[in-house]
Amino acid sequence: MKKIFITLLLVVSAVTAQAQEGQTWYTDVNKAIEASKQEQKPLFLFFTGSDWCGWCIRLQNEVFKTPEFTTWAKDHAILVELDYPRRTPQSDEIKAQNGQLQQMFKVQGYPTVWFVKPSLKDEKINLEQLGSTGYLAGGPSAWIASANKIIANYVADPKPAPVVKTKKVKTKKA
């Protein structure tokens, strides 16, 4: 019974985005990339040790769980939690994905937040680095001010023009 519960927990956490006080936190970076393209917002990659990192927990409590951050995040970023827990089980897919991203961004300490712009180059996803930050003292206003400086570098790709279907007009010959 315990194995079934743990397996179910892993599947649910790997497949769905996490809701945290009105926020959507993706764990699957591919789904987050799709949302980023659709909403024309940068990815917010939060590298954390959720069950052991004191500074990560502090950043979440002081900034990420505040109404100011929730309002800011809805308008400015697609949130992605990349967790490296010690006690909380994760699926092999999530572990592999998070490990690759940790190496790609050369993350050596937690918490680390990278803002990136996903783009397609030669049919491969490229994550253009806009800048990174971590824990900052001063609460949500100080943290958001720092984040705004980083995402000022984000330029959304132009949306393709919608395809407009026109009706053919029949004309009478004179």
Backbone as JSON Lines, residues from 0, in Angstrom:
{"i":0,"aa":"M","n":[0.82,-1.19,0.0],"ca":[0.0,0.0,0.0],"c":[0.87,1.26,0.0]}
{"i":1,"aa":"K","n":[1.95,1.22,0.77],"ca":[2.84,2.37,0.84],"c":[3.49,2.64,-0.52]}
{"i":2,"aa":"K","n":[3.87,1.56,-1.23],"ca":[4.48,1.71,-2.55],"c":[3.5,2.34,-3.54]}
{"i":3,"aa":"I","n":[2.24,1.93,-3.45],"ca":[1.23,2.48,-4.35],"c":[1.06,3.97,-4.08]}
{"i":4,"aa":"F","n":[1.0,4.35,-2.83],"ca":[0.85,5.75,-2.47],"c":[2.03,6.58,-2.98]}
{"i":5,"aa":"I","n":[3.24,6.1,-2.78],"ca":[4.44,6.82,-3.23],"c":[4.46,6.93,-4.74]}
{"i":6,"aa":"T","n":[4.11,5.85,-5.43],"ca":[4.08,5.86,-6.89],"c":[3.05,6.87,-7.38]}
{"i":7,"aa":"L","n":[1.87,6.85,-6.78],"ca":[0.83,7.79,-7.16],"c":[1.28,9.23,-6.92]}
{"i":8,"aa":"L","n":[1.93,9.47,-5.8],"ca":[2.44,10.8,-5.49],"c":[3.45,11.26,-6.53]}
{"i":9,"aa":"L","n":[4.34,10.38,-6.94],"ca":[5.35,10.73,-7.94],"c":[4.71,11.05,-9.28]}
{"i":10,"aa":"V","n":[3.75,10.24,-9.69],"ca":[3.09,10.45,-10.97],"c":[2.35,11.79,-10.97]}
{"i":11,"aa":"V","n":[1.62,12.06,-9.92],"ca":[0.86,13.3,-9.84],"c":[1.8,14.5,-9.85]}
{"i":12,"aa":"S","n":[2.89,14.44,-9.1],"ca":[3.8,15.58,-9.05],"c":[4.57,15.77,-10.35]}
{"i":13,"aa":"A","n":[4.84,14.7,-11.07],"ca":[5.59,14.82,-12.32],"c":[4.71,15.29,-13.47]}
{"i":14,"aa":"V","n":[3.45,14.94,-13.45],"ca":[2.57,15.24,-14.56],"c":[1.92,16.61,-14.45]}
{"i":15,"aa":"T","n":[1.59,17.02,-13.27],"ca":[0.85,18.27,-13.1],"c":[1.74,19.39,-12.61]}
{"i":16,"aa":"A","n":[1.27,20.58,-12.83],"ca":[1.95,21.75,-12.28],"c":[1.51,21.92,-10.83]}
{"i":17,"aa":"Q","n":[2.38,22.49,-10.03],"ca":[2.08,22.68,-8.62],"c":[1.42,24.04,-8.42]}
{"i":18,"aa":"A","n":[0.36,24.07,-7.62],"ca":[-0.28,25.33,-7.29],"c":[0.17,25.73,-5.89]}
{"i":19,"aa":"Q","n":[0.66,26.95,-5.76],"ca":[1.13,27.44,-4.47],"c":[0.51,28.8,-4.26]}
{"i":20,"aa":"E","n":[-0.54,28.83,-3.48],"ca":[-1.21,30.09,-3.15],"c":[-1.52,30.92,-4.38]}
{"i":21,"aa":"G","n":[-2.25,30.34,-5.33],"ca":[-2.66,31.06,-6.51],"c":[-1.63,31.1,-7.61]}
{"i":22,"aa":"Q","n":[-0.53,30.42,-7.45],"ca":[0.54,30.4,-8.45],"c":[0.59,29.03,-9.11]}
{"i":23,"aa":"T","n":[1.02,29.0,-10.35],"ca":[1.25,27.74,-11.03],"c":[2.75,27.54,-11.14]}
{"i":24,"aa":"W","n":[3.24,26.48,-10.52],"ca":[4.65,26.12,-10.59],"c":[4.76,24.85,-11.42]}
{"i":25,"aa":"Y","n":[5.42,24.93,-12.54],"ca":[5.63,23.75,-13.38],"c":[6.81,22.95,-12.84]}
{"i":26,"aa":"T","n":[6.75,21.65,-13.0],"ca":[7.9,20.79,-12.71],"c":[8.44,20.19,-14.0]}
{"i":27,"aa":"D","n":[7.63,20.16,-15.04],"ca":[8.02,19.65,-16.36],"c":[8.42,20.85,-17.21]}
{"i":28,"aa":"V","n":[9.7,20.96,-17.51],"ca":[10.2,22.14,-18.21],"c":[9.63,22.23,-19.63]}
{"i":29,"aa":"N","n":[9.31,21.11,-20.26],"ca":[8.74,21.16,-21.61],"c":[7.36,21.8,-21.61]}
{"i":30,"aa":"K","n":[6.55,21.49,-20.61],"ca":[5.24,22.13,-20.49],"c":[5.4,23.62,-20.18]}
{"i":31,"aa":"A","n":[6.38,23.95,-19.39],"ca":[6.64,25.35,-19.06],"c":[7.09,26.13,-20.3]}
{"i":32,"aa":"I","n":[7.89,25.5,-21.14],"ca":[8.34,26.15,-22.38],"c":[7.15,26.45,-23.28]}
{"i":33,"aa":"E","n":[6.23,25.51,-23.39],"ca":[5.03,25.74,-24.18],"c":[4.24,26.92,-23.63]}
{"i":34,"aa":"A","n":[4.07,26.97,-22.32],"ca":[3.35,28.09,-21.69],"c":[4.09,29.41,-21.92]}
{"i":35,"aa":"S","n":[5.41,29.38,-21.87],"ca":[6.22,30.57,-22.08],"c":[6.02,31.11,-23.5]}
{"i":36,"aa":"K","n":[6.04,30.22,-24.46],"ca":[5.84,30.65,-25.85],"c":[4.43,31.2,-26.05]}
{"i":37,"aa":"Q","n":[3.45,30.52,-25.48],"ca":[2.07,30.93,-25.65],"c":[1.78,32.26,-24.96]}
{"i":38,"aa":"E","n":[2.31,32.46,-23.76],"ca":[2.04,33.67,-22.99],"c":[3.06,34.78,-23.22]}
{"i":39,"aa":"Q","n":[4.12,34.49,-23.99],"ca":[5.16,35.48,-24.29],"c":[5.8,36.03,-23.02]}
{"i":40,"aa":"K","n":[6.2,35.09,-22.13],"ca":[6.86,35.46,-20.87],"c":[8.12,34.63,-20.71]}
{"i":41,"aa":"P","n":[9.13,35.16,-20.0],"ca":[10.33,34.37,-19.76],"c":[10.06,33.25,-18.75]}
{"i":42,"aa":"L","n":[10.91,32.23,-18.8],"ca":[10.86,31.17,-17.8],"c":[11.6,31.65,-16.55]}
{"i":43,"aa":"F","n":[11.07,31.27,-15.41],"ca":[11.63,31.57,-14.1],"c":[12.04,30.21,-13.53]}
{"i":44,"aa":"L","n":[13.32,29.87,-13.62],"ca":[13.8,28.55,-13.18],"c":[14.3,28.66,-11.75]}
{"i":45,"aa":"F","n":[13.56,28.06,-10.82],"ca":[13.89,28.12,-9.39],"c":[14.56,26.81,-8.99]}
{"i":46,"aa":"F","n":[15.88,26.86,-8.81],"ca":[16.67,25.71,-8.38],"c":[16.65,25.7,-6.85]}
{"i":47,"aa":"T","n":[16.12,24.63,-6.27],"ca":[15.91,24.59,-4.83],"c":[16.15,23.21,-4.23]}
{"i":48,"aa":"G","n":[16.45,23.19,-2.98],"ca":[16.48,21.97,-2.18],"c":[15.34,22.12,-1.18]}
{"i":49,"aa":"S","n":[14.14,21.8,-1.61],"ca":[12.93,22.15,-0.87],"c":[12.84,21.57,0.54]}
{"i":50,"aa":"D","n":[13.47,20.42,0.76],"ca":[13.31,19.79,2.08],"c":[14.57,19.85,2.95]}
{"i":51,"aa":"W","n":[15.56,20.64,2.53],"ca":[16.78,20.73,3.33],"c":[17.47,22.09,3.28]}
{"i":52,"aa":"C","n":[17.19,22.89,2.27],"ca":[17.9,24.17,2.08],"c":[17.2,25.3,2.83]}
{"i":53,"aa":"G","n":[17.82,25.76,3.91],"ca":[17.23,26.81,4.72],"c":[17.0,28.11,3.98]}
{"i":54,"aa":"W","n":[17.96,28.52,3.12],"ca":[17.8,29.76,2.36],"c":[16.7,29.64,1.32]}
{"i":55,"aa":"C","n":[16.51,28.44,0.77],"ca":[15.42,28.21,-0.2],"c":[14.07,28.38,0.49]}
{"i":56,"aa":"I","n":[13.95,27.77,1.65],"ca":[12.71,27.86,2.42],"c":[12.45,29.31,2.82]}
{"i":57,"aa":"R","n":[13.49,29.99,3.2],"ca":[13.35,31.39,3.6],"c":[12.91,32.25,2.4]}
{"i":58,"aa":"L","n":[13.5,32.03,1.22],"ca":[13.12,32.77,0.03],"c":[11.64,32.51,-0.31]}
{"i":59,"aa":"Q","n":[11.23,31.26,-0.2],"ca":[9.83,30.95,-0.47],"c":[8.91,31.67,0.51]}
{"i":60,"aa":"N","n":[9.23,31.6,1.79],"ca":[8.36,32.21,2.8],"c":[8.36,33.74,2.73]}
{"i":61,"aa":"E","n":[9.52,34.34,2.52],"ca":[9.63,35.79,2.53],"c":[9.2,36.45,1.22]}
{"i":62,"aa":"V","n":[9.31,35.71,0.11],"ca":[9.01,36.32,-1.18],"c":[7.95,35.55,-1.96]}
{"i":63,"aa":"F","n":[8.23,34.3,-2.3],"ca":[7.38,33.56,-3.23],"c":[5.97,33.29,-2.72]}
{"i":64,"aa":"K","n":[5.76,33.28,-1.44],"ca":[4.43,33.02,-0.88],"c":[3.69,34.3,-0.5]}
{"i":65,"aa":"T","n":[4.13,35.43,-1.03],"ca":[3.48,36.71,-0.7],"c":[2.54,37.13,-1.82]}
{"i":66,"aa":"P","n":[1.51,37.91,-1.49],"ca":[0.6,38.41,-2.53],"c":[1.3,39.27,-3.57]}
{"i":67,"aa":"E","n":[2.31,40.04,-3.14],"ca":[3.04,40.9,-4.09],"c":[3.73,40.05,-5.17]}
{"i":68,"aa":"F","n":[4.38,38.98,-4.74],"ca":[5.06,38.12,-5.7],"c":[4.05,37.41,-6.6]}
{"i":69,"aa":"T","n":[2.96,36.93,-6.03],"ca":[1.95,36.22,-6.81],"c":[1.42,37.13,-7.92]}
{"i":70,"aa":"T","n":[1.12,38.37,-7.59],"ca":[0.63,39.33,-8.59],"c":[1.7,39.58,-9.65]}
{"i":71,"aa":"W","n":[2.93,39.81,-9.21],"ca":[4.04,40.06,-10.14],"c":[4.25,38.87,-11.06]}
{"i":72,"aa":"A","n":[4.29,37.67,-10.51],"ca":[4.58,36.46,-11.3],"c":[3.53,36.21,-12.37]}
{"i":73,"aa":"K","n":[2.27,36.44,-12.06],"ca":[1.21,36.24,-13.06],"c":[1.43,37.09,-14.3]}
{"i":74,"aa":"D","n":[1.99,38.26,-14.13],"ca":[2.18,39.18,-15.24],"c":[3.54,39.07,-15.92]}
{"i":75,"aa":"H","n":[4.54,38.47,-15.23],"ca":[5.9,38.59,-15.73],"c":[6.66,37.31,-16.03]}
{"i":76,"aa":"A","n":[6.21,36.15,-15.57],"ca":[7.06,34.96,-15.75],"c":[6.24,33.67,-15.68]}
{"i":77,"aa":"I","n":[6.83,32.62,-16.24],"ca":[6.31,31.26,-16.12],"c":[7.2,30.57,-15.09]}
{"i":78,"aa":"L","n":[6.61,30.17,-13.97],"ca":[7.37,29.63,-12.83],"c":[7.66,28.14,-13.0]}
{"i":79,"aa":"V","n":[8.94,27.78,-12.79],"ca":[9.36,26.39,-12.88],"c":[10.17,26.06,-11.63]}
{"i":80,"aa":"E","n":[9.74,25.03,-10.9],"ca":[10.5,24.58,-9.73],"c":[11.34,23.38,-10.12]}
{"i":81,"aa":"L","n":[12.65,23.52,-9.95],"ca":[13.6,22.45,-10.21],"c":[14.18,22.05,-8.86]}
{"i":82,"aa":"D","n":[13.64,20.97,-8.31],"ca":[13.92,20.6,-6.93],"c":[14.96,19.5,-6.85]}
{"i":83,"aa":"Y","n":[15.79,19.59,-5.83],"ca":[16.85,18.61,-5.55],"c":[16.71,18.19,-4.09]}
{"i":84,"aa":"P","n":[15.61,17.47,-3.78],"ca":[15.34,17.12,-2.38],"c":[16.22,15.97,-1.9]}
{"i":85,"aa":"R","n":[16.32,15.86,-0.6],"ca":[17.05,14.74,0.0],"c":[16.1,13.67,0.51]}
{"i":86,"aa":"R","n":[14.93,14.06,0.96],"ca":[13.99,13.1,1.55],"c":[12.73,12.89,0.71]}
{"i":87,"aa":"T","n":[12.37,13.86,-0.1],"ca":[11.14,13.76,-0.89],"c":[11.4,12.97,-2.17]}
{"i":88,"aa":"P","n":[10.62,11.91,-2.41],"ca":[10.84,11.12,-3.63],"c":[10.48,11.89,-4.9]}
{"i":89,"aa":"Q","n":[11.2,11.59,-5.98],"ca":[10.95,12.17,-7.3],"c":[11.01,11.07,-8.34]}
{"i":90,"aa":"S","n":[10.34,11.29,-9.46],"ca":[10.42,10.32,-10.55],"c":[11.8,10.41,-11.21]}
{"i":91,"aa":"D","n":[12.2,9.34,-11.86],"ca":[13.49,9.32,-12.56],"c":[13.54,10.38,-13.66]}
{"i":92,"aa":"E","n":[12.39,10.63,-14.32],"ca":[12.34,11.63,-15.38],"c":[12.63,13.02,-14.84]}
{"i":93,"aa":"I","n":[12.01,13.35,-13.72],"ca":[12.22,14.67,-13.11],"c":[13.66,14.81,-12.62]}
{"i":94,"aa":"K","n":[14.19,13.75,-12.01],"ca":[15.59,13.79,-11.55],"c":[16.54,14.03,-12.72]}
{"i":95,"aa":"A","n":[16.3,13.34,-13.83],"ca":[17.17,13.48,-15.01],"c":[17.05,14.89,-15.59]}
{"i":96,"aa":"Q","n":[15.82,15.37,-15.74],"ca":[15.6,16.72,-16.27],"c":[16.29,17.76,-15.39]}
{"i":97,"aa":"N","n":[16.08,17.68,-14.09],"ca":[16.65,18.66,-13.17],"c":[18.17,18.59,-13.16]}
{"i":98,"aa":"G","n":[18.72,17.38,-13.25],"ca":[20.16,17.22,-13.3],"c":[20.76,17.87,-14.54]}
{"i":99,"aa":"Q","n":[20.1,17.68,-15.68],"ca":[20.59,18.29,-16.93],"c":[20.56,19.82,-16.84]}
{"i":100,"aa":"L","n":[19.48,20.35,-16.3],"ca":[19.38,21.81,-16.19],"c":[20.38,22.38,-15.18]}
{"i":101,"aa":"Q","n":[20.62,21.64,-14.11],"ca":[21.62,22.07,-13.13],"c":[23.0,22.16,-13.78]}
{"i":102,"aa":"Q","n":[23.34,21.18,-14.61],"ca":[24.63,21.22,-15.31],"c":[24.65,22.32,-16.36]}
{"i":103,"aa":"M","n":[23.57,22.47,-17.1],"ca":[23.49,23.47,-18.16],"c":[23.72,24.88,-17.62]}
{"i":104,"aa":"F","n":[23.14,25.16,-16.46],"ca":[23.24,26.5,-15.88],"c":[24.34,26.61,-14.83]}
{"i":105,"aa":"K","n":[25.08,25.53,-14.64],"ca":[26.22,25.5,-13.71],"c":[25.82,25.97,-12.3]}
{"i":106,"aa":"V","n":[24.67,25.47,-11.85],"ca":[24.17,25.83,-10.52],"c":[24.98,25.08,-9.48]}
{"i":107,"aa":"Q","n":[25.6,25.82,-8.56],"ca":[26.4,25.22,-7.51],"c":[25.87,25.5,-6.12]}
{"i":108,"aa":"G","n":[24.93,26.43,-6.01],"ca":[24.37,26.76,-4.71],"c":[22.88,27.01,-4.82]}
{"i":109,"aa":"Y","n":[22.22,26.85,-3.71],"ca":[20.77,27.04,-3.65],"c":[20.43,28.1,-2.62]}
{"i":110,"aa":"P","n":[19.41,28.87,-2.85],"ca":[18.55,28.91,-4.03],"c":[19.2,29.7,-5.16]}
{"i":111,"aa":"T","n":[18.91,29.3,-6.37],"ca":[19.32,30.03,-7.56],"c":[18.1,30.17,-8.45]}
{"i":112,"aa":"V","n":[17.89,31.36,-8.97],"ca":[16.81,31.6,-9.91],"c":[17.42,32.12,-11.2]}
{"i":113,"aa":"W","n":[17.14,31.43,-12.29],"ca":[17.56,31.87,-13.62],"c":[16.33,32.32,-14.38]}
{"i":114,"aa":"F","n":[16.43,33.45,-15.07],"ca":[15.42,33.88,-16.02],"c":[15.96,33.57,-17.4]}
{"i":115,"aa":"V","n":[15.16,32.87,-18.2],"ca":[15.6,32.46,-19.53],"c":[14.48,32.65,-20.55]}
{"i":116,"aa":"K","n":[14.9,32.81,-21.78],"ca":[13.96,32.92,-22.89],"c":[14.13,31.67,-23.76]}
{"i":117,"aa":"P","n":[13.08,30.84,-23.85],"ca":[13.2,29.69,-24.73],"c":[13.0,30.1,-26.19]}
{"i":118,"aa":"S","n":[13.81,29.52,-27.06],"ca":[13.65,29.77,-28.49],"c":[14.03,28.5,-29.25]}
{"i":119,"aa":"L","n":[13.63,28.44,-30.49],"ca":[13.89,27.28,-31.32],"c":[15.01,27.62,-32.29]}
{"i":120,"aa":"K","n":[16.11,26.84,-32.23],"ca":[17.22,27.02,-33.16],"c":[17.57,25.66,-33.73]}
{"i":121,"aa":"D","n":[17.56,25.57,-35.05],"ca":[17.87,24.31,-35.72],"c":[17.03,23.17,-35.15]}
{"i":122,"aa":"E","n":[15.75,23.45,-34.94],"ca":[14.79,22.48,-34.43],"c":[15.11,21.96,-33.03]}
{"i":123,"aa":"K","n":[15.92,22.7,-32.29],"ca":[16.24,22.35,-30.91],"c":[15.89,23.53,-30.02]}
{"i":124,"aa":"I","n":[15.42,23.24,-28.81],"ca":[15.11,24.29,-27.86],"c":[16.4,24.88,-27.31]}
{"i":125,"aa":"N","n":[16.48,26.19,-27.35],"ca":[17.61,26.92,-26.79],"c":[17.08,27.78,-25.64]}
{"i":126,"aa":"L","n":[17.78,27.79,-24.51],"ca":[17.38,28.61,-23.37],"c":[18.35,29.76,-23.23]}
{"i":127,"aa":"E","n":[17.95,30.91,-23.74],"ca":[18.79,32.11,-23.71],"c":[18.79,32.69,-22.29]}
{"i":128,"aa":"Q","n":[19.96,32.81,-21.7],"ca":[20.08,33.29,-20.32],"c":[19.92,34.8,-20.27]}
{"i":129,"aa":"L","n":[18.96,35.24,-19.45],"ca":[18.74,36.67,-19.25],"c":[19.46,37.16,-18.0]}
{"i":130,"aa":"G","n":[19.57,36.3,-16.99],"ca":[20.25,36.66,-15.76],"c":[19.79,35.78,-14.62]}
{"i":131,"aa":"S","n":[20.52,35.86,-13.51],"ca":[20.18,35.01,-12.37],"c":[20.25,35.82,-11.07]}
{"i":132,"aa":"T","n":[19.62,35.26,-10.06],"ca":[19.62,35.84,-8.73],"c":[19.43,34.72,-7.72]}
{"i":133,"aa":"G","n":[19.37,35.08,-6.47],"ca":[19.14,34.1,-5.41],"c":[18.36,34.77,-4.3]}
{"i":134,"aa":"Y","n":[18.69,34.45,-3.08],"ca":[18.03,35.09,-1.95],"c":[18.52,36.52,-1.82]}
{"i":135,"aa":"L","n":[17.61,37.45,-1.64],"ca":[17.94,38.84,-1.36],"c":[17.17,39.29,-0.13]}
{"i":136,"aa":"A","n":[17.82,39.93,0.79],"ca":[17.14,40.47,1.97],"c":[16.27,41.64,1.54]}
{"i":137,"aa":"G","n":[15.21,41.88,2.27],"ca":[14.37,43.04,1.98],"c":[12.96,42.68,1.56]}
{"i":138,"aa":"G","n":[12.64,41.42,1.54],"ca":[11.27,41.01,1.23],"c":[10.94,41.07,-0.25]}
{"i":139,"aa":"P","n":[9.65,40.99,-0.55],"ca":[9.23,40.89,-1.95],"c":[9.55,42.12,-2.79]}
{"i":140,"aa":"S","n":[9.46,43.32,-2.22],"ca":[9.72,44.51,-3.04],"c":[11.17,44.56,-3.52]}
{"i":141,"aa":"A","n":[12.12,44.25,-2.66],"ca":[13.53,44.25,-3.05],"c":[13.8,43.15,-4.07]}
{"i":142,"aa":"W","n":[13.22,41.97,-3.84],"ca":[13.46,40.85,-4.75],"c":[12.86,41.14,-6.12]}
{"i":143,"aa":"I","n":[11.64,41.65,-6.14],"ca":[10.97,41.95,-7.41],"c":[11.7,43.04,-8.18]}
{"i":144,"aa":"A","n":[12.21,44.05,-7.48],"ca":[12.97,45.11,-8.15],"c":[14.21,44.54,-8.84]}
{"i":145,"aa":"S","n":[14.89,43.61,-8.19],"ca":[16.04,42.96,-8.78],"c":[15.64,42.11,-9.98]}
{"i":146,"aa":"A","n":[14.55,41.37,-9.84],"ca":[14.06,40.53,-10.95],"c":[13.65,41.38,-12.14]}
{"i":147,"aa":"N","n":[13.03,42.52,-11.89],"ca":[12.61,43.4,-12.99],"c":[13.79,43.9,-13.8]}
{"i":148,"aa":"K","n":[14.93,44.13,-13.13],"ca":[16.13,44.55,-13.86],"c":[16.6,43.45,-14.8]}
{"i":149,"aa":"I","n":[16.48,42.2,-14.35],"ca":[16.91,41.07,-15.18],"c":[15.96,40.88,-16.36]}
{"i":150,"aa":"I","n":[14.67,40.88,-16.1],"ca":[13.73,40.59,-17.19],"c":[13.54,41.78,-18.13]}
{"i":151,"aa":"A","n":[14.12,42.91,-17.8],"ca":[14.1,44.03,-18.74],"c":[14.81,43.64,-20.04]}
{"i":152,"aa":"N","n":[15.69,42.63,-19.97],"ca":[16.4,42.14,-21.15],"c":[15.54,41.22,-22.03]}
{"i":153,"aa":"Y","n":[14.37,40.85,-21.55],"ca":[13.5,39.92,-22.3],"c":[12.77,40.67,-23.4]}
{"i":154,"aa":"V","n":[12.88,40.14,-24.61],"ca":[12.14,40.67,-25.74],"c":[11.33,39.52,-26.3]}
{"i":155,"aa":"A","n":[10.02,39.67,-26.26],"ca":[9.14,38.6,-26.75],"c":[9.28,38.47,-28.26]}
{"i":156,"aa":"D","n":[9.17,37.26,-28.74],"ca":[9.15,37.02,-30.17],"c":[7.83,37.55,-30.72]}
{"i":157,"aa":"P","n":[7.86,38.08,-31.93],"ca":[6.59,38.55,-32.48],"c":[5.66,37.37,-32.72]}
{"i":158,"aa":"K","n":[4.4,37.58,-32.38],"ca":[3.42,36.53,-32.62],"c":[3.11,36.5,-34.11]}
{"i":159,"aa":"P","n":[2.97,35.29,-34.66],"ca":[2.61,35.23,-36.08],"c":[1.23,35.84,-36.29]}
{"i":160,"aa":"A","n":[1.07,36.49,-37.41],"ca":[-0.22,37.1,-37.73],"c":[-1.27,36.0,-37.9]}
{"i":161,"aa":"P","n":[-2.47,36.25,-37.39],"ca":[-3.51,35.24,-37.53],"c":[-3.9,35.08,-39.0]}
{"i":162,"aa":"V","n":[-4.21,33.87,-39.35],"ca":[-4.62,33.57,-40.72],"c":[-6.08,33.98,-40.85]}
{"i":163,"aa":"V","n":[-6.33,34.86,-41.8],"ca":[-7.68,35.35,-42.02],"c":[-8.2,34.7,-43.29]}
{"i":164,"aa":"K","n":[-9.32,34.01,-43.13],"ca":[-9.93,33.38,-44.29],"c":[-10.88,34.38,-44.92]}
{"i":165,"aa":"T","n":[-10.77,34.52,-46.22],"ca":[-11.65,35.44,-46.94],"c":[-12.55,34.65,-47.87]}
{"i":166,"aa":"K","n":[-13.71,35.18,-48.07],"ca":[-14.65,34.55,-49.0],"c":[-14.4,35.12,-50.38]}
{"i":167,"aa":"K","n":[-14.51,34.24,-51.36],"ca":[-14.39,34.72,-52.75],"c":[-15.69,35.39,-53.13]}
{"i":168,"aa":"V","n":[-15.55,36.51,-53.75],"ca":[-16.72,37.25,-54.2],"c":[-16.94,36.92,-55.67]}
{"i":169,"aa":"K","n":[-18.15,36.5,-55.95],"ca":[-18.49,36.2,-57.34],"c":[-18.95,37.47,-58.03]}
{"i":170,"aa":"T","n":[-18.44,37.68,-59.18],"ca":[-18.85,38.85,-59.95],"c":[-19.59,38.37,-61.18]}
{"i":171,"aa":"K","n":[-20.53,39.19,-61.6],"ca":[-21.3,38.87,-62.82],"c":[-20.59,39.48,-64.01]}
{"i":172,"aa":"K","n":[-20.6,38.72,-65.06],"ca":[-20.02,39.25,-66.31],"c":[-21.06,40.11,-66.99]}
{"i":173,"aa":"A","n":[-20.62,41.23,-67.53],"ca":[-21.55,42.13,-68.18],"c":[-21.71,41.84,-69.64]}
